[in-house]
Amino acid sequence: MPGRSFPFPKSLYAVEDALRFFLFDNRDAKVLDFFSGSGTTAHAVMRLNKQDGGQRQCISVTNNEASAGEQAKLREDGLRPGDPEWEQWGICDYITKPRIKAAITGQTPEGQPIKGDYKFTDEFLMADGFAENAEFFTLTYETPVAVSHNRAFERIAPLLWMRAGSAGSRIEKLPEGGWAVADCYGLLTDLDQAALFAEAIHGKDSIRIAYIVTDDERRFQSVVRQLPDTVEPVRLYESYLTNFRFATGR
């Protein structure tokens, strides 16, 4: 089977230096890395936070493609992309996730303390890890019918949490009572419960976004008028479905 290797990683310290140039005075920055590869940028953000107590976040995006050599071997074994036995060797599952987890915990994938220490602007054992956390999500394509009928909510739920700042609790499932409020956002699925939803929103100063599920613009605006001016109202799924119609010409 293929072996874990990444022959040409970027220098962790070079990336850290580049980020420091732009983020030295911004301890709450959000860094978006669309080609994260081995996760060097996220690792560098952790180091910056450790040095100055920052709360910077890094959103890392990568595919799960296996190398050409690995693909040839996997095809010889009768495997195809999408098979679990194939996907486990993809760069995200085999390189990015284990590297970020190891950096945070200070342990190898086998559970052993990482040997060596960091030697740059500060020195400390790699085994010390970082006071950080990470979550991993898999992006999928969802049909417009499933989205518009709320049948894909659990797969979309992490995006709502990220849109609201990636902080605090998350609404994982459709609320049975027609609405729910997390630490930084709220979700309304039953517009008949709008008054209770708005009351709960007014009771929490930390709420940034209110997601409202409706295909009726007038009812959406009616709910919006009940919300605090400091809360951003978002008509849930509208952008996704509009983009789908635009892309397909429907």
Backbone as a ProteinNet text record, in pm:
[ID]
protein_1_A
[PRIMARY]
MPGRSFPFPKSLYAVEDALRFFLFDNRDAKVLDFFSGSGTTAHAVMRLNKQDGGQRQCISVTNNEASAGEQAKLREDGLRPGDPEWEQWGICDYITKPRIKAAITGQTPEGQPIKGDYKFTDEFLMADGFAENAEFFTLTYETPVAVSHNRAFERIAPLLWMRAGSAGSRIEKLPEGGWAVADCYGLLTDLDQAALFAEAIHGKDSIRIAYIVTDDERRFQSVVRQLPDTVEPVRLYESYLTNFRFATGR
[TERTIARY]
83.7	0	87.7	31.9	109.3	159	258.5	310.3	291.6	287.3	268.9	393.5	378.6	492.4	440.5	518.8	486.9	622.3	679.9	821.2	860.3	768	807.1	716	712.3	628.1	686.1	598.5	645.5	710.1	801.1	862.5	759.1	740.2	647.3	685.7	814	860.1	849.2	866.2	850	703.9	611.2	468.7	433.7	489	464	511.4	628.4	681.6	590.2	541.7	455	324.1	267.3	142.7	164.5	277.1	305.4	309.7	362	373.3	236.2	134.7	0.7	-88.9	-60.8	-154	-99.4	14	75.8	-19.3	-92.6	-182.9	-327.8	-350.6	-487.3	-493.2	-525.1	-524.7	-653.8	-752.3	-878.8	-900.9	-793.6	-804.8	-856.4	-919	-958.7	-875.4	-801.9	-713	-776.9	-795.5	-855.1	-746.8	-726.2	-626.1	-698.7	-713.9	-791	-714	-582.1	-501.3	-412.3	-473.6	-401.7	-299.1	-315.2	-213.6	-185.8	-67.1	-29	-70.3	-135.2	-184.1	-82.8	18.1	123.5	68.4	-24.7	-78.1	-151.5	-234.8	-305.6	-206.6	-101.1	2.8	70.1	98	162.5	71.3	-59.8	-154.8	-154.9	-145.3	-138.4	-15.5	95.5	218.3	204.4	144.6	124.3	36	-71.2	-160.8	-90.1	-3.8	68.3	161.2	218.1	314.9	251.7	130.1	72.5	-67.8	-110.2	-242.4	-356	-330.8	-432.3	-542.6	-651.5	-765.7	-787.8	-680.3	-692	-747	-823.5	-879	-825.8	-816.3	-772.5	-873.6	-923.6	-1012.1	-929.5	-907.9	-824.7	-913.5	-890.8	-969.6	-874.3	-903.8	-822.2	-906.3	-862.7	-931.3	-873.7	-919.1	-870.5	-808.3	-734.5	-676.8	-553.9	-546	-426.1	-325.8	-198	-94.4	-108.6	-42.9	-52.8	-3.3	108.4	162.3	69.3	11.4	-80.9	-206.4	-254.9	-374.2	-352.1	-234.6	-205	-209.7	-149.7	-148.3	-289.5	-367.8	-503.2	-592.2	-573	-651.4	-615.8	-488.4	-446.7	-519	-551.4	-621.5	-772.9	-817	-959.6	-1038.6	-970.5	-1038.6	-1062.1	-1158.7	-1193.3	-1215.3	-1201	-1230.5	-1370.8	-1381.5	-1508	-1511.6	-1432.6	-1422.5	-1348.3	-1395.7	-1326.2	-1179.7	-1149.7	-1010.7	-923.9	-987.6	-916.8	-902.9	-1014.6	-1017	-923.1	-895.8	-809.6	-667.1	-629.5	-495.3	-492.7	-607.8	-612.8	-539.1	-495.9	-411	-479.6	-610.8	-679.9	-684.5	-731.7	-747.4	-614.7	-514	-389	-277.9	-289.4	-183.9	-236.7	-335.9	-379.9	-437	-536.4	-600.1	-501.7	-423.6	-329.3	-225.8	-180.9	-79	-136.3	-257	-317.2	-347.1	-400.3	-428.8	-301.2	-193.3	-66.1	-8.2	-20.2	31.6	-39.3	-171.3	-249.3	-220.9	-223.5	-209.6	-65.5	29.3	169.1	200	109.7	128.4	121.1	193.8	188.4	55.6	19	-104.5	-106.5	11	18.7	8.2	-6.2	-24.1	104.6	216.5	344.6	379.3	446.1	486.9	577.6	552.7	636.2	774	875.2	1012.3	1056.4	1148.7	1202.2	1135.9	1185.5	1127.9	1125.1	1041.1	1033.9	1152	1216.8	1332.4	1317.5	1257.1	1240.9	1236.2	1124.3	1115.9	1102.6	1059.8	1049.8	1082.7	1121.2	1155.9	1071.9	1007.4	935.3	918.4	891.1	879.5	757.4	774.1	660	556	600.6	509.4	417.2	449.2	362.5	230.5	231.5	110.3	65.2	-62.8	-118	-255.5	-290.9	-423.5	-522.3	-542.9	-629.3	-728.8	-824.1	-913.5	-936.7	-981.8	-1006.5	-1127.5	-1200.2	-1310.7	-1291.9	-1326.3	-1310.1	-1446.9	-1472.2	-1598.5	-1572.1	-1661.7	-1652.5	-1758.2	-1714.2	-1807.4	-1871.3	-2002.9	-2076.3	-2164.8	-2208.2	-2306.8	-2444.1	-2534.7	-2670.3	-2767.8	-2863.4	-2960.5	-3050.2	-3098.8	-3185.6	-3314	-3366.7	-3489.5	-3466	-3355	-3323.5	-3302.5	-3235.4	-3208.5	-3338	-3419.1	-3541.2	-3642.1	-3634.4	-3726.5	-3662.3	-3549.2	-3483.3	-3432.9	-3418.2	-3373.5	-3221.2	-3152.9	-3006.7	-2952.4	-3036.6	-2996	-2872.7	-2866.8	-2755.9	-2622.2	-2621.2	-2496.8	-2463.9	-2565.1	-2544.2	-2518.2	-2558.8	-2549.1	-2411.4	-2299.8	-2169.3	-2142.3	-2196.6	-2175	-2244.9	-2361.8	-2433.1	-2353.2	-2297.7	-2214.5	-2090.7	-2025.2	-1907	-1943.3	-2056	-2100.9	-2124.3	-2160.8	-2189.5	-2065.1	-1948.9	-1825.5	-1751.4	-1802.9	-1735.2	-1706.9	-1800	-1779.8	-1902.7	-1880.1	-1990.2	-2061.7	-2183.4	-2260.1	-2311.5	-2354.2	-2399.5	-2534.7	-2620.9	-2750.7	-2730.3	-2734.4	-2699.8	-2818.2	-2939.9	-3057	-3170	-3264.4	-3380.9	-3453.9	-3481.2	-3547.7	-3691.9	-3728	-3863.9	-3968.3	-3931.3	-4027.2	-4037.4	-3961.8	-3970.4	-3865.8	-3789.4	-3683	-3582	-3462.2	-3357.1	-3259.2	-3194.7	-3096.1	-2968.6	-2857	-2726.3	-2657.6	-2526.4	-2455.4	-2446.7	-2428.1	-2404	-2504.3	-2597.7	-2695.6	-2823.8	-2927.9	-3055.7	-3109.5	-3200.4	-3259.7	-3411.2	-3484.6	-3630.3	-3678.8	-3746.2	-3798	-3950.2	-4016.1	-4162.2	-4197.3	-4241.7	-4267.4	-4381.8	-4463.2	-4569.4	-4510.1	-4384.1	-4315.7	-4223.6	-4246.3	-4158.1	-4151.7	-4264	-4265.9	-4177.2	-4188	-4103.9	-3956.6	-3930.7	-3793.4	-3733.2	-3807.7	-3758.4	-3735.1	-3822.4	-3806	-3676.7	-3647.2	-3524	-3400.9	-3411.1	-3300.1	-3272.8	-3377.6	-3361.9	-3298.2	-3312.3	-3259.4	-3113.1	-3047.3	-2906.1	-2828.5	-2740.3	-2662.4	-2556.7	-2526.2	-2419.6	-2465.6	-2595.6	-2647	-2605.8	-2546.8	-2500.9	-2591.1	-2642.9	-2717.6	-2845.7	-2953	-3077.8	-3108	-3105	-3137.1	-3287	-3351.6	-3497.3	-3529.2	-3595.9	-3627.6	-3766.2	-3771	-3898.4	-3874.5	-3973.8	-3966.4	-4058.8	-4109.4	-4201.3	-4129.3	-4100.8	-4026.2	-4101.8	-4231.5	-4307.7	-4303.9	-4317.4	-4312.6	-4171	-4072.6	-3934.3	-3915.7	-3962.6	-3949.3	-4028.6	-4138.8	-4218.2	-4138.5	-4065.5	-3982	-3866.8	-3807.5	-3692.5	-3728	-3847.8	-3888.3	-3898.5	-3905.2	-3914.7	-3777.7	-3672.6	-3539	-3463.2	-3363.8	-3280.5	-3201.4	-3170.9	-3095	-2953.7	-2904.3	-2767.6	-2755.6	-2867.4	-2868.3	-2887.7	-2801.5	-2811.3	-2911.9	-3017.9	-3114.6	-3067.7	-3077.3	-3038.4	-3152.2	-3200.6	-3306.4	-3239.2	-3254.7	-3178.8	-3217.2	-3112.1	-3119.4	-3142.9	-3180.5	-3210.1	-3089.9	-2971.2	-2852.5	-2817.4	-2826.1	-2791	-2881.7	-3012.7	-3107.5	-3098.6	-3074.2	-3058.3	-2934.7	-2824.2	-2702.1	-2722.3	-2798.5	-2823.8	-2901.2	-3003.5	-3082.3	-2996.8	-2906.3	-2819.8	-2724	-2665.9	-2565.6	-2625.5	-2750.4	-2812	-2903.7	-2923	-3009	-3155.7	-3189.8	-3330.7	-3393.6
-119.9	0	125.6	238	362.4	394.2	480	520.8	669.8	713.6	855.2	932.1	1025.5	1107	1237.6	1342.8	1473.4	1538.8	1511.4	1541.6	1688.8	1779.9	1920.3	2012.3	1998.3	2085.8	2226.2	2325.9	2462.2	2472.9	2567.5	2592.2	2650.6	2586.5	2636.1	2777.1	2802.3	2931.5	3040.5	3005.1	3103.9	3148.7	3052.6	3087.4	3170.5	3134.5	3211.5	3355.2	3374.3	3508.7	3590	3527.9	3598.4	3638.4	3548.9	3580.8	3690.2	3685.6	3785.4	3925.7	3938.1	4067.7	4133.1	4052.3	4106.9	4102.1	4010.6	3985.8	4021.7	4086.5	4116.9	4194.2	4289.7	4374	4325.9	4211.7	4160.3	4021.3	4019.2	3892.4	3814	3869.8	3800.7	3771.9	3769.2	3751.2	3612.6	3604.2	3476.2	3454.5	3347.4	3317.9	3208.4	3234.3	3136.5	3080.6	2950.6	2882	2783.3	2821.2	2740	2618	2615.5	2503	2459.2	2400.5	2380.6	2269.1	2171.7	2067.5	1998.6	2018.6	1950.6	2027.6	2143.6	2217.5	2310.3	2352.4	2437.6	2571.5	2630.4	2761.3	2754.8	2652.4	2637.3	2619.4	2544.7	2522.1	2654.2	2736.5	2865.5	2959.3	2955.2	3038	2998.7	2870.4	2824.5	2881.4	2882.6	2935.1	3084.6	3159.5	3302.5	3324.2	3246.4	3260.3	3229.4	3131.3	3094.4	3207.7	3279	3383.3	3507.9	3541.3	3667.7	3652.2	3526.5	3505.9	3538.4	3534.1	3567.7	3463.5	3504.6	3416.2	3399.9	3403.3	3390.8	3253.4	3251.9	3125.8	3098.8	2972.2	2935	2838.1	2872.7	2783.2	2720.6	2591.1	2520.4	2439.1	2454.1	2381.8	2301.3	2174.7	2092.8	1979.1	1921.6	1803.2	1679.7	1564.1	1441.2	1351.7	1415.3	1344.1	1264.1	1141.1	1059.7	1093.1	1069.8	1099.3	1005.7	1043.6	963.5	821	808.4	676.2	592.4	655.5	585.2	544.2	633.4	600.6	477.6	468.5	353.1	224.2	227	108.1	72.4	173.3	149.2	93.4	142.7	91.1	-54.1	-86.8	-225.6	-317.6	-262	-340.2	-339.9	-279.5	-279.7	-172.5	-69.9	36.8	158.3	241.8	362.4	477.6	604.3	718.8	706.7	735.2	720.4	597.3	495.5	377.4	414.8	371.7	404.1	364.4	250.3	203.7	295.3	368.2	466.2	598.3	646.8	778.8	790.4	680.7	687.5	730.6	719.4	758.7	899	968.1	1102.7	1201.5	1312	1407.1	1462.5	1485.9	1542.2	1441.3	1319.9	1219.8	1164.5	1161.6	1095.1	1191.1	1317.9	1415.8	1531.8	1605.1	1729.5	1708.1	1621.7	1599.6	1547.6	1443	1393.5	1497.8	1581	1681.4	1787	1837.9	1940.1	1883.2	1761.5	1698.2	1676.9	1633.6	1610.4	1740	1849.1	1977.6	2023.3	2004	2048.3	1961.7	1830.9	1738.9	1715.8	1739.9	1709.9	1562	1485.4	1340.9	1295.6	1189.9	1131	1058.7	1022	945.4	814.8	765.7	643.5	668.9	797.7	831.1	852.4	865	887.6	1037.1	1088.9	1229.5	1260.8	1373.8	1413.4	1453.2	1403.3	1434.7	1567	1637.2	1761.8	1883.4	1999.6	2124.7	2227.9	2330.2	2440.5	2533.4	2579.1	2667.1	2782.3	2888.2	3005.6	3127.5	3198.6	3314.7	3271.8	3150.1	3095.7	2946.7	2889.8	2748.6	2677.8	2570.1	2485.7	2348.6	2250.5	2113.9	2098.3	2028.8	2000.3	1917.6	1837	1753.4	1835.7	1964.1	2049.8	2079.4	2075.1	2103.4	2247.9	2272.6	2408.2	2406.4	2516.7	2530.7	2574.2	2487.6	2515.5	2401.3	2420.4	2311.2	2315.7	2206.3	2197.6	2109.5	2143.5	2059.1	2033.7	1913.2	1875	1846.3	1908.5	1890.3	1846.7	1764.5	1721.1	1794.5	1867.4	1940.4	1843.6	1854	1768.2	1853.3	1795.1	1862.2	1810.3	1900.5	1862.7	1910.8	1827.8	1865.1	1977.3	2062.7	2173.1	2125.6	2011.4	1960.4	1923.7	1853.9	1814.7	1936.9	2038.5	2160.1	2236	2256.1	2336.5	2269.9	2138.3	2066.8	2031.3	2094	2075.7	1933	1853.8	1716.5	1706.1	1817.6	1815.2	1900.6	1934.2	2031.2	1986.6	1860.6	1816	1829.4	1820.4	1837.3	1983.9	2069.2	2213	2282.5	2220.7	2282.4	2340.7	2271.3	2329.9	2462.6	2478.1	2602.7	2720.3	2694.6	2801.8	2846.8	2751.3	2780.5	2860.5	2820	2892.1	3033.2	3048.1	3180.1	3274.6	3218.9	3300	3324.6	3277.7	3306.9	3187.6	3067.3	2944.4	2946.9	2997.2	3006.7	2955.3	2894.7	2852	2727.6	2708.7	2588.6	2591.6	2473.9	2460	2389.5	2433.5	2368	2255.3	2131.9	2016.8	1961.4	1971.9	1912.6	2014	1987.5	2075.5	2076.9	2194.5	2203.2	2154.7	2069.5	2014.5	2122.7	2225.5	2330.5	2438.6	2425.8	2524.4	2633.7	2638.8	2738.2	2694.4	2749.5	2721.5	2837.9	2859.9	2966.9	2909	2925	2882.3	3003.2	2994.5	3105.1	3228.8	3208.2	3322.9	3336.1	3243.5	3253.2	3179.2	3209.3	3143.8	3088.9	2992	2928.5	2920.4	2974	2969.4	2889.2	2777.1	2694.3	2699.8	2739.3	2750.6	2896.1	2966.7	3109.8	3140	3041.6	3063.7	3082.1	3046.4	3061.5	3185.1	3276.5	3391.7	3479.2	3496.6	3583.2	3526.2	3395.7	3332.4	3337.3	3316.8	3321.5	3460.2	3562.6	3700	3735	3687.8	3713.7	3651.8	3530.3	3464.5	3535.9	3584.6	3658.4	3787.1	3858	3981.7	3955.3	3834.1	3801.9	3763.5	3759.4	3720.8	3822.1	3898.1	3999.8	3939.7	3811.3	3749	3702.9	3709.2	3660.9	3756.2	3699.5	3779.4	3762.7	3640.4	3608.8	3534.2	3564.3	3489.8	3426.9	3294.4	3222	3194.1	3234.8	3221.3	3140.5	3027.4	2939.1	2971.5	3030.2	3061.2	3093.9	3065.5	3105.2	3223.6	3283.6	3396.4	3523.3	3612.1	3733.1	3821.6	3831.3	3917.8	3865	3734.6	3677.5	3689.7	3677.9	3696.2	3837	3937.1	4075.4	4099.7	4031.1	4044.6	3997.2	3886.4	3836.7	3931.8	3982	4072.4	4194.3	4246.3	4365.3	4338.5	4213.9	4180.2	4160	4160	4130.6	4257.3	4248.3	4363.9	4409.8	4538.5	4592.3	4535.8	4485.9	4433.8	4291.7	4228.2	4090	4089.7	4017.1	4007.6	3899	3934.2	3832.1	3766.6	3635.9	3562	3469.8	3486.6	3398.6	3269.9	3168.7	3046.2	2974.7	2929.6	2852.2	2938.8	3065	3147.6	3155.6	3184	3199.2	3068.2	2958.3	2828.2	2795.8	2811.7	2776.6	2872.9	3000.7	3098.9	3067.1	3034	2998.8	2874.8	2778.1	2657.3	2691.2	2774.9	2811.5	2887	2972.2	3050.5	2958	2862	2774	2680	2639.7	2544.9	2611.2	2742.7	2813.9	2793.1	2741	2715.5	2835
0	0	0	-36.8	-35.2	105.3	114.1	244.1	263.8	387.4	416.5	376.5	283.4	241.2	184	198.9	143	115.8	-3.4	-28.1	-28.2	-57.7	-68.8	11.8	144.5	226.8	233.5	248.9	269.8	407.5	422	552.4	648.2	761.7	863	904.8	922.4	972.6	866.3	738.1	631	622.8	635.7	633.4	755.6	870	992.7	977.1	917.9	896.4	805.3	698.3	603.8	671.3	750.3	820.6	924.3	994.6	1097.4	1036.8	917	850.5	836.4	805.9	782.5	905.9	997.8	1108.2	1245.7	1250.5	1379.9	1470.2	1415.3	1494.7	1489.7	1427.3	1415.1	1478.6	1607.3	1680.4	1665.2	1594	1571.4	1423.1	1347	1202.3	1166.4	1050.3	992.2	866.6	862.7	750.4	665.8	536.7	446.1	354.3	361.7	280.5	189.3	61.5	-30.9	-82.7	-64	-110.8	4.6	107	232.5	228	139.2	128.4	260.3	313.1	437.1	562.2	547.3	663.8	726.8	651.3	706.8	754.7	678.6	716.3	849.7	867.9	995.2	1110	1086.1	1186.8	1224.4	1123.2	1148.1	1226	1198.1	1272.1	1419.5	1447.1	1586.4	1656	1587.7	1648	1679	1588.1	1613.1	1735.2	1745.1	1859.4	1990.2	1989.6	2111.7	2156	2058.8	2090.2	2149.9	2106.1	2155.1	2213.7	2238.3	2296	2201.4	2071	1972.2	1961.7	1895.3	1870.8	1720.8	1644.2	1498.9	1462	1353	1303.6	1163.8	1128.9	994.6	935.1	817	742.7	631	639.7	542.7	449.5	319.8	219.4	132	113.9	24.3	-30	-141.3	-191.9	-122.8	-163	-101.1	-207.9	-299.2	-412.3	-370.9	-418.6	-398.8	-508.6	-482.3	-581.3	-700.6	-811.5	-933.8	-910.6	-840.2	-812.9	-726.2	-627.1	-539	-613.9	-703.9	-781.1	-867.8	-929.1	-1014.5	-933.1	-814.3	-730.2	-684.2	-647.8	-600.2	-711.1	-835.2	-947.4	-976.8	-960.5	-977.8	-879.2	-763	-661.2	-681.5	-793.6	-823.8	-752.6	-699.1	-625.3	-713.7	-674.7	-749	-651.7	-700.1	-612.5	-553.3	-424.9	-354.4	-267	-302.3	-216.6	-88.8	27.3	152.8	150.7	88	81.7	-4.1	-96.8	-180.3	-104.8	-50.1	11.5	131.6	200.7	318.1	284.2	154.4	113.5	52.7	45.7	-9.1	79.8	21.8	94.1	218.6	212	328.2	443	413.9	519.3	568.1	478.9	515.6	556	512.6	543.1	626.5	571.6	635.2	774.8	786.2	916	1020.6	990.4	1091.8	1131.6	1037	1068.7	1163.3	1134	1219.6	1358.4	1362.7	1491	1571	1503.8	1572.5	1626.9	1549.1	1595	1722	1727.5	1843	1965.1	1946	2059.8	2101.6	2008.3	2038.7	2031.5	1968.8	1957.9	1812.5	1781.6	1649	1630.8	1506	1486.7	1565.3	1603.1	1682	1831.9	1870.4	2011.4	2088.5	2017.2	2083.3	2083.7	2188.3	2189.2	2070.6	2005.7	1892.3	1941.7	1876.9	1917	1854.7	1923.6	1871.5	1930.6	1891.1	1939.6	1828.3	1847.7	1753.4	1778	1670.4	1684.2	1585.6	1634.1	1548.6	1638.6	1643.8	1732.3	1877.3	1899.4	2033.7	2026.4	2138.1	2141.7	2247.5	2207.6	2301.8	2237.6	2317.7	2269.6	2178.9	2068.5	1982	2054.9	2149.8	2227.1	2316.7	2337.1	2419	2349.5	2215.5	2139.3	2152.1	2123.3	2127.4	2195.2	2257.4	2318.8	2210.4	2114.4	1999.8	1982.8	1892.2	1855.1	1705	1649.8	1505.7	1480.4	1375.4	1329.9	1181.5	1138.2	998.4	937.6	821.8	752.2	608.2	555.6	416	334.4	232.2	146.6	48.4	32.7	-59.8	-149.3	-260	-345.3	-307.3	-278.7	-241.3	-348	-383	-485.9	-435.2	-523.7	-480.4	-415	-457.9	-397.6	-251.7	-225.4	-87.4	0.2	-54.5	22	50.1	-51.6	-35.9	56.1	68.7	157.4	291.6	320.3	449.8	474.6	368.5	388.2	394.8	372.3	375.2	489.2	586.4	688	766.3	805.9	889.7	818.3	684.7	609.6	588.7	594.2	576.5	710	820.7	953.2	986	956.4	988.7	917.8	795.4	721.5	789.5	846.6	917.2	1038.3	1110	1227.3	1186.5	1076.2	1029	984.3	916.5	869.1	986.6	1102.6	1220.7	1306.2	1261.7	1334.1	1389	1368.2	1414.4	1564	1640.1	1785	1857.8	1974.1	2058.6	2008.1	2055.3	2024.5	1880.7	1833.3	1695.5	1692.6	1603.5	1584.4	1484.1	1531.8	1449.4	1371	1429.1	1366	1358.5	1271.7	1262.8	1396.5	1450.3	1582	1575.6	1670.1	1671.4	1696.9	1773.5	1805	1700.6	1590.5	1482.5	1489.7	1597.3	1608.1	1713.6	1703.5	1801.3	1800.2	1915	1927.9	1987.8	1916.8	1967.3	2029.4	2050.6	2115.2	2027.1	1895	1806.8	1692.9	1681.7	1573.5	1610.8	1534.6	1556.8	1426.9	1436.5	1319	1337.9	1240.6	1243.5	1123.2	1147.2	1039	1029.8	1137.2	1139.6	1165.7	1063.1	1077.2	1171.8	1204.3	1303.3	1443.6	1460	1588.1	1589.9	1496.2	1481.4	1606.5	1675.5	1793.7	1904.1	1929.3	2031.5	1991.3	1863.8	1811.3	1831.3	1795	1808.9	1954.8	2042.8	2186.2	2238.2	2194	2235.6	2180.4	2057.4	1996.5	2074	2111.4	2187.6	2324.1	2373.8	2506.3	2507.9	2389.6	2384.6	2302.1	2366.2	2295.3	2203.7	2220.2	2141.8	2003.7	1976.3	1848.2	1735.2	1631.3	1516.9	1394	1375.9	1254.3	1290	1217.3	1229.6	1094.2	1087.6	964.5	962.7	855	844.3	718.6	737.6	625	571.6	452.3	388.4	241.6	157.9	17.9	-9.5	98.7	87.8	134.6	41.8	74.2	172.6	160.9	251.4	395.2	411.5	546.6	604.3	518	561.8	618	546	591.4	719	733.4	855.8	977.1	962.1	1071.5	1097.4	991.1	1003.5	1088.8	1071.3	1145.9	1296.2	1336.4	1478.3	1542.6	1462.4	1513	1549.9	1637.3	1669.9	1547.4	1540.6	1427.5	1421.5	1534.7	1539.7	1484.6	1456.7	1407.4	1255.5	1186.1	1040.5	1001.8	930.7	887.9	758.1	751.2	631.3	592.3	470.6	419.7	374	452.7	432.5	303.1	233.1	108.8	-13.9	4.1	-113.4	-206.6	-150.8	-234.3	-303.6	-229.5	-287.1	-405.1	-386.4	-491.2	-608.3	-580.4	-687.5	-770.5	-703.9	-774.8	-861	-809.8	-886	-1015.2	-1001.1	-1119.4	-1218.8	-1169	-1257.4	-1332.6	-1259.1	-1317.8	-1421.7	-1401.6	-1491.8	-1596.3	-1580.6	-1673.9	-1648	-1528.9	-1497.5	-1426.7
[MASK]
++++++++++++++++++++++++++++++++++++++++++++++++++++++++++++++++++++++++++++++++++++++++++++++++++++++++++++++++++++++++++++++++++++++++++++++++++++++++++++++++++++++++++++++++++++++++++++++++++++++++++++++++++++++++++++++++++++++++++++++++++++++++++

